[in-house]
């Protein structure tokens, strides 16, 4: 069974920073595009950031300039560095692994709460 495990969520004050991590030990990691999505209270799941197998990146409009996605193929990990956090960033953040012809894999999510 494929598992993606997120960590690093928590409570942070507005303007603060957090780094989320996701490990995917049971996939051939370098063959997958990786991403982070989030779902806030009463909202639909939305794209946060993507990183391709070639390290190309893409971001949701609401996080551009504040969040940075990166990956370490040797460790089978993907990271999301979040800065200048806002209350509207409060959500459950999900890691996903994507590959053409294969249904995407998802983690269980990690809660990020931005509040004073």
N, CA, C and O atoms as a GROMACS GRO file, in nm:
protein
  464
    1UNK      N    1   0.084  -0.119   0.000
    1UNK     CA    2   0.000   0.000   0.000
    1UNK      C    3   0.088   0.125   0.000
    1UNK      O    4   0.179   0.138   0.082
    2UNK      N    5   0.059   0.213  -0.093
    2UNK     CA    6   0.138   0.335  -0.102
    2UNK      C    7   0.098   0.430   0.009
    2UNK      O    8  -0.021   0.452   0.032
    3UNK      N    9   0.195   0.487   0.077
    3UNK     CA   10   0.169   0.584   0.181
    3UNK      C   11   0.250   0.710   0.156
    3UNK      O   12   0.369   0.706   0.128
    4UNK      N   13   0.182   0.822   0.167
    4UNK     CA   14   0.247   0.951   0.173
    4UNK      C   15   0.219   1.006   0.311
    4UNK      O   16   0.104   1.010   0.354
    5UNK      N   17   0.321   1.046   0.379
    5UNK     CA   18   0.304   1.092   0.517
    5UNK      C   19   0.353   1.235   0.530
    5UNK      O   20   0.471   1.264   0.510
    6UNK      N   21   0.261   1.323   0.565
    6UNK     CA   22   0.294   1.463   0.586
    6UNK      C   23   0.328   1.489   0.732
    6UNK      O   24   0.285   1.417   0.822
    7UNK      N   25   0.407   1.594   0.753
    7UNK     CA   26   0.438   1.639   0.888
    7UNK      C   27   0.473   1.787   0.882
    7UNK      O   28   0.496   1.844   0.775
    8UNK      N   29   0.478   1.849   1.001
    8UNK     CA   30   0.521   1.988   1.010
    8UNK      C   31   0.411   2.090   1.031
    8UNK      O   32   0.439   2.208   1.048
    9UNK      N   33   0.286   2.044   1.030
    9UNK     CA   34   0.178   2.138   1.055
    9UNK      C   35   0.174   2.183   1.200
    9UNK      O   36   0.246   2.131   1.285
   10UNK      N   37   0.089   2.282   1.225
   10UNK     CA   38   0.074   2.330   1.361
   10UNK      C   39   0.010   2.466   1.364
   10UNK      O   40  -0.048   2.512   1.266
   11UNK      N   41   0.021   2.530   1.481
   11UNK     CA   42  -0.036   2.663   1.503
   11UNK      C   43   0.075   2.767   1.490
   11UNK      O   44   0.182   2.752   1.549
   12UNK      N   45   0.049   2.870   1.412
   12UNK     CA   46   0.148   2.975   1.391
   12UNK      C   47   0.076   3.109   1.386
   12UNK      O   48  -0.039   3.117   1.344
   13UNK      N   49   0.145   3.213   1.429
   13UNK     CA   50   0.086   3.346   1.428
   13UNK      C   51   0.092   3.405   1.286
   13UNK      O   52   0.179   3.367   1.207
   14UNK      N   53   0.002   3.495   1.255
   14UNK     CA   54   0.010   3.564   1.125
   14UNK      C   55   0.147   3.627   1.105
   14UNK      O   56   0.204   3.686   1.196
   15UNK      N   57   0.198   3.611   0.984
   15UNK     CA   58   0.332   3.661   0.952
   15UNK      C   59   0.442   3.560   0.978
   15UNK      O   60   0.557   3.582   0.940
   16UNK      N   61   0.408   3.449   1.041
   16UNK     CA   62   0.506   3.348   1.074
   16UNK      C   63   0.534   3.253   0.959
   16UNK      O   64   0.484   3.270   0.848
   17UNK      N   65   0.616   3.152   0.989
   17UNK     CA   66   0.660   3.056   0.888
   17UNK      C   67   0.645   2.914   0.940
   17UNK      O   68   0.649   2.889   1.061
   18UNK      N   69   0.627   2.823   0.848
   18UNK     CA   70   0.625   2.680   0.876
   18UNK      C   71   0.684   2.608   0.757
   18UNK      O   72   0.678   2.657   0.644
   19UNK      N   73   0.742   2.491   0.782
   19UNK     CA   74   0.785   2.405   0.672
   19UNK      C   75   0.715   2.270   0.684
   19UNK      O   76   0.728   2.201   0.785
   20UNK      N   77   0.642   2.235   0.582
   20UNK     CA   78   0.578   2.104   0.575
   20UNK      C   79   0.670   2.007   0.501
   20UNK      O   80   0.743   2.044   0.409
   21UNK      N   81   0.663   1.881   0.544
   21UNK     CA   82   0.740   1.775   0.480
   21UNK      C   83   0.647   1.660   0.444
   21UNK      O   84   0.545   1.638   0.509
   22UNK      N   85   0.684   1.589   0.340
   22UNK     CA   86   0.607   1.472   0.297
   22UNK      C   87   0.707   1.367   0.250
   22UNK      O   88   0.793   1.394   0.166
   23UNK      N   89   0.694   1.248   0.305
   23UNK     CA   90   0.780   1.138   0.262
   23UNK      C   91   0.695   1.034   0.190
   23UNK      O   92   0.582   1.006   0.229
   24UNK      N   93   0.753   0.978   0.083
   24UNK     CA   94   0.682   0.878   0.001
   24UNK      C   95   0.775   0.760  -0.023
   24UNK      O   96   0.830   0.746  -0.132
   25UNK      N   97   0.794   0.676   0.076
   25UNK     CA   98   0.897   0.574   0.069
   25UNK      C   99   0.869   0.460  -0.026
   25UNK      O  100   0.961   0.388  -0.064
   26UNK      N  101   0.745   0.441  -0.066
   26UNK     CA  102   0.710   0.320  -0.139
   26UNK      C  103   0.684   0.342  -0.288
   26UNK      O  104   0.631   0.254  -0.356
   27UNK      N  105   0.719   0.459  -0.338
   27UNK     CA  106   0.706   0.483  -0.482
   27UNK      C  107   0.844   0.512  -0.541
   27UNK      O  108   0.937   0.549  -0.470
   28UNK      N  109   0.855   0.494  -0.673
   28UNK     CA  110   0.978   0.534  -0.742
   28UNK      C  111   0.971   0.685  -0.757
   28UNK      O  112   0.930   0.737  -0.860
   29UNK      N  113   1.012   0.753  -0.653
   29UNK     CA  114   0.983   0.893  -0.630
   29UNK      C  115   1.022   0.982  -0.749
   29UNK      O  116   0.948   1.074  -0.784
   30UNK      N  117   1.136   0.954  -0.809
   30UNK     CA  118   1.188   1.042  -0.915
   30UNK      C  119   1.099   1.042  -1.039
   30UNK      O  120   1.112   1.130  -1.124
   31UNK      N  121   1.010   0.943  -1.049
   31UNK     CA  122   0.923   0.934  -1.166
   31UNK      C  123   0.792   1.011  -1.148
   31UNK      O  124   0.712   1.020  -1.240
   32UNK      N  125   0.771   1.067  -1.031
   32UNK     CA  126   0.645   1.132  -0.998
   32UNK      C  127   0.659   1.284  -0.990
   32UNK      O  128   0.759   1.337  -0.941
   33UNK      N  129   0.556   1.351  -1.040
   33UNK     CA  130   0.537   1.491  -1.007
   33UNK      C  131   0.474   1.496  -0.868
   33UNK      O  132   0.389   1.413  -0.834
   34UNK      N  133   0.516   1.592  -0.788
   34UNK     CA  134   0.468   1.601  -0.651
   34UNK      C  135   0.396   1.734  -0.630
   34UNK      O  136   0.425   1.834  -0.695
   35UNK      N  137   0.302   1.733  -0.538
   35UNK     CA  138   0.228   1.856  -0.515
   35UNK      C  139   0.174   1.867  -0.375
   35UNK      O  140   0.170   1.770  -0.298
   36UNK      N  141   0.132   1.988  -0.344
   36UNK     CA  142   0.062   2.017  -0.219
   36UNK      C  143  -0.072   2.082  -0.255
   36UNK      O  144  -0.079   2.174  -0.337
   37UNK      N  145  -0.176   2.033  -0.194
   37UNK     CA  146  -0.308   2.093  -0.202
   37UNK      C  147  -0.354   2.124  -0.060
   37UNK      O  148  -0.297   2.075   0.037
   38UNK      N  149  -0.457   2.205  -0.050
   38UNK     CA  150  -0.511   2.236   0.082
   38UNK      C  151  -0.662   2.249   0.075
   38UNK      O  152  -0.720   2.279  -0.030
   39UNK      N  153  -0.724   2.226   0.189
   39UNK     CA  154  -0.868   2.243   0.200
   39UNK      C  155  -0.898   2.315   0.330
   39UNK      O  156  -0.880   2.262   0.439
   40UNK      N  157  -0.945   2.439   0.316
   40UNK     CA  158  -0.982   2.518   0.432
   40UNK      C  159  -1.124   2.489   0.475
   40UNK      O  160  -1.199   2.423   0.403
   41UNK      N  161  -1.163   2.538   0.592
   41UNK     CA  162  -1.298   2.516   0.644
   41UNK      C  163  -1.404   2.568   0.548
   41UNK      O  164  -1.405   2.685   0.512
   42UNK      N  165  -1.493   2.480   0.507
   42UNK     CA  166  -1.601   2.518   0.417
   42UNK      C  167  -1.558   2.548   0.275
   42UNK      O  168  -1.635   2.606   0.198
   43UNK      N  169  -1.436   2.510   0.241
   43UNK     CA  170  -1.385   2.540   0.107
   43UNK      C  171  -1.354   2.412   0.031
   43UNK      O  172  -1.342   2.305   0.090
   44UNK      N  173  -1.341   2.426  -0.101
   44UNK     CA  174  -1.299   2.313  -0.182
   44UNK      C  175  -1.147   2.298  -0.176
   44UNK      O  176  -1.075   2.393  -0.145
   45UNK      N  177  -1.101   2.177  -0.206
   45UNK     CA  178  -0.957   2.155  -0.210
   45UNK      C  179  -0.898   2.236  -0.324
   45UNK      O  180  -0.953   2.239  -0.434
   46UNK      N  181  -0.785   2.302  -0.298
   46UNK     CA  182  -0.723   2.386  -0.400
   46UNK      C  183  -0.574   2.359  -0.408
   46UNK      O  184  -0.509   2.314  -0.313
   47UNK      N  185  -0.521   2.387  -0.528
   47UNK     CA  186  -0.379   2.371  -0.552
   47UNK      C  187  -0.299   2.473  -0.471
   47UNK      O  188  -0.333   2.591  -0.467
   48UNK      N  189  -0.193   2.425  -0.408
   48UNK     CA  190  -0.098   2.516  -0.343
   48UNK      C  191   0.028   2.526  -0.427
   48UNK      O  192   0.069   2.636  -0.465
   49UNK      N  193   0.090   2.412  -0.457
   49UNK     CA  194   0.215   2.413  -0.532
   49UNK      C  195   0.240   2.277  -0.595
   49UNK      O  196   0.199   2.173  -0.543
   50UNK      N  197   0.309   2.281  -0.708
   50UNK     CA  198   0.350   2.160  -0.779
   50UNK      C  199   0.498   2.166  -0.809
   50UNK      O  200   0.553   2.273  -0.833
   51UNK      N  201   0.563   2.049  -0.809
   51UNK     CA  202   0.701   2.040  -0.854
   51UNK      C  203   0.713   1.916  -0.942
   51UNK      O  204   0.678   1.805  -0.902
   52UNK      N  205   0.762   1.938  -1.062
   52UNK     CA  206   0.773   1.830  -1.158
   52UNK      C  207   0.896   1.745  -1.136
   52UNK      O  208   0.982   1.775  -1.053
   53UNK      N  209   0.902   1.637  -1.214
   53UNK     CA  210   1.019   1.549  -1.210
   53UNK      C  211   1.145   1.624  -1.252
   53UNK      O  212   1.256   1.589  -1.213
   54UNK      N  213   1.125   1.730  -1.332
   54UNK     CA  214   1.238   1.811  -1.378
   54UNK      C  215   1.262   1.933  -1.290
   54UNK      O  216   1.337   2.023  -1.327
   55UNK      N  217   1.197   1.935  -1.173
   55UNK     CA  218   1.210   2.045  -1.076
   55UNK      C  219   1.140   2.174  -1.119
   55UNK      O  220   1.158   2.278  -1.057
   56UNK      N  221   1.063   2.167  -1.226
   56UNK     CA  222   0.982   2.283  -1.260
   56UNK      C  223   0.875   2.302  -1.152
   56UNK      O  224   0.828   2.204  -1.093
   57UNK      N  225   0.836   2.426  -1.127
   57UNK     CA  226   0.740   2.453  -1.020
   57UNK      C  227   0.623   2.538  -1.069
   57UNK      O  228   0.634   2.611  -1.168
   58UNK      N  229   0.513   2.526  -0.998
   58UNK     CA  230   0.396   2.607  -1.025
   58UNK      C  231   0.325   2.629  -0.892
   58UNK      O  232   0.328   2.543  -0.804
   59UNK      N  233   0.262   2.746  -0.879
   59UNK     CA  234   0.199   2.782  -0.752
   59UNK      C  235   0.059   2.836  -0.773
   59UNK      O  236   0.028   2.896  -0.876
   60UNK      N  237  -0.025   2.814  -0.673
   60UNK     CA  238  -0.154   2.880  -0.673
   60UNK      C  239  -0.136   3.030  -0.656
   60UNK      O  240  -0.041   3.074  -0.591
   61UNK      N  241  -0.225   3.106  -0.714
   61UNK     CA  242  -0.210   3.252  -0.712
   61UNK      C  243  -0.202   3.307  -0.570
   61UNK      O  244  -0.130   3.404  -0.546
   62UNK      N  245  -0.274   3.248  -0.478
   62UNK     CA  246  -0.282   3.303  -0.343
   62UNK      C  247  -0.154   3.283  -0.262
   62UNK      O  248  -0.138   3.344  -0.157
   63UNK      N  249  -0.063   3.198  -0.310
   63UNK     CA  250   0.059   3.172  -0.233
   63UNK      C  251   0.186   3.213  -0.306
   63UNK      O  252   0.295   3.203  -0.250
   64UNK      N  253   0.174   3.260  -0.428
   64UNK     CA  254   0.293   3.300  -0.504
   64UNK      C  255   0.371   3.406  -0.429
   64UNK      O  256   0.314   3.502  -0.378
   65UNK      N  257   0.502   3.386  -0.423
   65UNK     CA  258   0.589   3.481  -0.356
   65UNK      C  259   0.602   3.456  -0.206
   65UNK      O  260   0.687   3.517  -0.141
   66UNK      N  261   0.518   3.368  -0.152
   66UNK     CA  262   0.523   3.341  -0.007
   66UNK      C  263   0.562   3.196   0.024
   66UNK      O  264   0.625   3.169   0.126
   67UNK      N  265   0.525   3.105  -0.064
   67UNK     CA  266   0.551   2.963  -0.043
   67UNK      C  267   0.653   2.913  -0.145
   67UNK      O  268   0.660   2.963  -0.258
   68UNK      N  269   0.733   2.814  -0.105
   68UNK     CA  270   0.831   2.753  -0.194
   68UNK      C  271   0.825   2.602  -0.181
   68UNK      O  272   0.834   2.548  -0.070
   69UNK      N  273   0.810   2.534  -0.293
   69UNK     CA  274   0.810   2.388  -0.294
   69UNK      C  275   0.946   2.338  -0.340
   69UNK      O  276   1.009   2.398  -0.428
   70UNK      N  277   0.992   2.229  -0.280
   70UNK     CA  278   1.118   2.168  -0.321
   70UNK      C  279   1.109   2.018  -0.300
   70UNK      O  280   1.018   1.969  -0.232
   71UNK      N  281   1.204   1.945  -0.358
   71UNK     CA  282   1.203   1.801  -0.344
   71UNK      C  283   1.345   1.749  -0.328
   71UNK      O  284   1.442   1.811  -0.373
   72UNK      N  285   1.355   1.632  -0.264
   72UNK     CA  286   1.482   1.563  -0.248
   72UNK      C  287   1.458   1.419  -0.292
   72UNK      O  288   1.404   1.338  -0.216
   73UNK      N  289   1.499   1.388  -0.412
   73UNK     CA  290   1.471   1.255  -0.467
   73UNK      C  291   1.541   1.144  -0.388
   73UNK      O  292   1.487   1.035  -0.374
   74UNK      N  293   1.659   1.172  -0.338
   74UNK     CA  294   1.732   1.070  -0.263
   74UNK      C  295   1.659   1.031  -0.135
   74UNK      O  296   1.661   0.915  -0.094
   75UNK      N  297   1.596   1.128  -0.072
   75UNK     CA  298   1.522   1.102   0.052
   75UNK      C  299   1.375   1.073   0.026
   75UNK      O  300   1.301   1.040   0.119
   76UNK      N  301   1.333   1.084  -0.099
   76UNK     CA  302   1.192   1.064  -0.134
   76UNK      C  303   1.102   1.160  -0.057
   76UNK      O  304   0.999   1.120  -0.003
   77UNK      N  305   1.143   1.284  -0.053
   77UNK     CA  306   1.068   1.384   0.023
   77UNK      C  307   1.038   1.507  -0.060
   77UNK      O  308   1.115   1.545  -0.149
   78UNK      N  309   0.925   1.568  -0.029
   78UNK     CA  310   0.889   1.696  -0.086
   78UNK      C  311   0.857   1.791   0.030
   78UNK      O  312   0.801   1.749   0.132
   79UNK      N  313   0.893   1.917   0.013
   79UNK     CA  314   0.879   2.015   0.119
   79UNK      C  315   0.796   2.133   0.070
   79UNK      O  316   0.788   2.162  -0.049
   80UNK      N  317   0.734   2.199   0.166
   80UNK     CA  318   0.664   2.324   0.137
   80UNK      C  319   0.705   2.424   0.244
   80UNK      O  320   0.664   2.414   0.360
   81UNK      N  321   0.787   2.520   0.205
   81UNK     CA  322   0.826   2.628   0.295
   81UNK      C  323   0.724   2.739   0.282
   81UNK      O  324   0.703   2.794   0.174
   82UNK      N  325   0.659   2.771   0.393
   82UNK     CA  326   0.552   2.871   0.394
   82UNK      C  327   0.596   2.989   0.479
   82UNK      O  328   0.637   2.973   0.594
   83UNK      N  329   0.589   3.107   0.422
   83UNK     CA  330   0.628   3.229   0.491
   83UNK      C  331   0.516   3.331   0.480
   83UNK      O  332   0.424   3.318   0.399
   84UNK      N  333   0.527   3.434   0.563
   84UNK     CA  334   0.426   3.542   0.564
   84UNK      C  335   0.285   3.483   0.569
   84UNK      O  336   0.197   3.522   0.493
   85UNK      N  337   0.267   3.391   0.661
   85UNK     CA  338   0.140   3.320   0.668
   85UNK      C  339   0.027   3.413   0.710
   85UNK      O  340   0.045   3.505   0.790
   86UNK      N  341  -0.091   3.385   0.653
   86UNK     CA  342  -0.210   3.464   0.678
   86UNK      C  343  -0.319   3.374   0.737
   86UNK      O  344  -0.316   3.252   0.717
   87UNK      N  345  -0.414   3.431   0.807
   87UNK     CA  346  -0.523   3.348   0.860
   87UNK      C  347  -0.593   3.267   0.751
   87UNK      O  348  -0.638   3.155   0.776
   88UNK      N  349  -0.602   3.322   0.631
   88UNK     CA  350  -0.668   3.250   0.521
   88UNK      C  351  -0.588   3.131   0.469
   88UNK      O  352  -0.637   3.054   0.386
   89UNK      N  353  -0.464   3.115   0.519
   89UNK     CA  354  -0.387   2.996   0.484
   89UNK      C  355  -0.425   2.877   0.573
   89UNK      O  356  -0.378   2.765   0.551
   90UNK      N  357  -0.508   2.901   0.672
   90UNK     CA  358  -0.553   2.793   0.760
   90UNK      C  359  -0.626   2.686   0.680
   90UNK      O  360  -0.723   2.715   0.610
   91UNK      N  361  -0.577   2.564   0.690
   91UNK     CA  362  -0.633   2.455   0.610
   91UNK      C  363  -0.565   2.324   0.650
   91UNK      O  364  -0.466   2.323   0.722
   92UNK      N  365  -0.621   2.215   0.601
   92UNK     CA  366  -0.551   2.087   0.602
   92UNK      C  367  -0.472   2.079   0.473
   92UNK      O  368  -0.527   2.096   0.364
   93UNK      N  369  -0.344   2.053   0.485
   93UNK     CA  370  -0.255   2.048   0.369
   93UNK      C  371  -0.226   1.902   0.334
   93UNK      O  372  -0.189   1.822   0.420
   94UNK      N  373  -0.244   1.871   0.207
   94UNK     CA  374  -0.228   1.734   0.158
   94UNK      C  375  -0.114   1.726   0.057
   94UNK      O  376  -0.098   1.812  -0.030
   95UNK      N  377  -0.036   1.621   0.071
   95UNK     CA  378   0.069   1.590  -0.024
   95UNK      C  379   0.014   1.493  -0.128
   95UNK      O  380  -0.067   1.405  -0.094
   96UNK      N  381   0.056   1.507  -0.253
   96UNK     CA  382   0.011   1.416  -0.357
   96UNK      C  383   0.126   1.380  -0.450
   96UNK      O  384   0.216   1.460  -0.474
   97UNK      N  385   0.120   1.259  -0.502
   97UNK     CA  386   0.217   1.211  -0.600
   97UNK      C  387   0.140   1.175  -0.726
   97UNK      O  388   0.042   1.102  -0.721
   98UNK      N  389   0.186   1.227  -0.840
   98UNK     CA  390   0.112   1.215  -0.965
   98UNK      C  391   0.201   1.163  -1.077
   98UNK      O  392   0.318   1.199  -1.089
   99UNK      N  393   0.140   1.077  -1.158
   99UNK     CA  394   0.213   1.023  -1.273
   99UNK      C  395   0.112   0.987  -1.380
   99UNK      O  396   0.005   0.935  -1.349
  100UNK      N  397   0.144   1.013  -1.504
  100UNK     CA  398   0.053   0.984  -1.614
  100UNK      C  399   0.015   0.837  -1.615
  100UNK      O  400   0.100   0.749  -1.605
  101UNK      N  401  -0.116   0.811  -1.629
  101UNK     CA  402  -0.163   0.674  -1.637
  101UNK      C  403  -0.184   0.605  -1.504
  101UNK      O  404  -0.224   0.489  -1.500
  102UNK      N  405  -0.156   0.677  -1.394
  102UNK     CA  406  -0.169   0.619  -1.261
  102UNK      C  407  -0.255   0.712  -1.176
  102UNK      O  408  -0.236   0.833  -1.181
  103UNK      N  409  -0.348   0.658  -1.101
  103UNK     CA  410  -0.426   0.740  -1.010
  103UNK      C  411  -0.333   0.805  -0.908
  103UNK      O  412  -0.241   0.740  -0.858
  104UNK      N  413  -0.356   0.931  -0.876
  104UNK     CA  414  -0.267   0.999  -0.780
  104UNK      C  415  -0.277   0.938  -0.642
  104UNK      O  416  -0.381   0.887  -0.602
  105UNK      N  417  -0.166   0.946  -0.569
  105UNK     CA  418  -0.162   0.904  -0.429
  105UNK      C  419  -0.170   1.028  -0.340
  105UNK      O  420  -0.117   1.134  -0.373
  106UNK      N  421  -0.238   1.011  -0.227
  106UNK     CA  422  -0.257   1.123  -0.134
  106UNK      C  423  -0.214   1.084   0.006
  106UNK      O  424  -0.226   0.968   0.046
  107UNK      N  425  -0.164   1.184   0.080
  107UNK     CA  426  -0.140   1.165   0.221
  107UNK      C  427  -0.266   1.190   0.301
  107UNK      O  428  -0.372   1.220   0.246
  108UNK      N  429  -0.252   1.176   0.432
  108UNK     CA  430  -0.367   1.190   0.521
  108UNK      C  431  -0.393   1.336   0.559
  108UNK      O  432  -0.497   1.368   0.615
  109UNK      N  433  -0.297   1.421   0.530
  109UNK     CA  434  -0.312   1.564   0.557
  109UNK      C  435  -0.250   1.605   0.689
  109UNK      O  436  -0.237   1.526   0.783
  110UNK      N  437  -0.212   1.732   0.694
  110UNK     CA  438  -0.159   1.791   0.818
  110UNK      C  439  -0.223   1.928   0.835
  110UNK      O  440  -0.233   2.006   0.740
  111UNK      N  441  -0.267   1.957   0.957
  111UNK     CA  442  -0.341   2.081   0.985
  111UNK      C  443  -0.245   2.197   1.004
  111UNK      O  444  -0.148   2.187   1.080
  112UNK      N  445  -0.273   2.305   0.936
  112UNK     CA  446  -0.203   2.432   0.956
  112UNK      C  447  -0.306   2.534   1.001
  112UNK      O  448  -0.406   2.556   0.933
  113UNK      N  449  -0.281   2.595   1.115
  113UNK     CA  450  -0.370   2.697   1.168
  113UNK      C  451  -0.291   2.826   1.189
  113UNK      O  452  -0.191   2.827   1.260
  114UNK      N  453  -0.337   2.933   1.126
  114UNK     CA  454  -0.272   3.063   1.138
  114UNK      C  455  -0.365   3.154   1.219
  114UNK      O  456  -0.472   3.193   1.172
  115UNK      N  457  -0.323   3.185   1.339
  115UNK     CA  458  -0.409   3.261   1.428
  115UNK      C  459  -0.325   3.326   1.537
  115UNK      O  460  -0.223   3.273   1.580
  116UNK      N  461  -0.370   3.442   1.581
  116UNK     CA  462  -0.304   3.508   1.692
  116UNK      C  463  -0.370   3.472   1.824
  116UNK      O  464  -0.327   3.518   1.929
   0.00000   0.00000   0.00000
